[in-house]
Amino acid sequence: MSQQFCPECGGVLYYDIPMKRYLCKSCGLYVTKDEIRDIKDKSKEREEDSRKKKTRQHDEYLSWWLGSKKR
């Protein structure tokens, strides 16, 4: 089994067999495997949104810059 890392702080997750949950001893996160997957999916969505926003801002700035040089 591969080692799991906390999606919040990056610490090592330990599996609690009786409760069927993962525990991060660094930050105290206590989640199921499905909850970990949801957290990671939301994080990826935020990263994609951030990347799209930066690309849009870059394109707008470039358009402005090139437009102002033609005057």
Buried (B, 14 or more C-beta within 10 A) or exposed (E): EEEBBBBBEEBEBEEEEEEEBBBBEBEEBEBEEEBBEEBEEEEEEEEEEEEEEEEEEEEEEEEEEEEEEEE
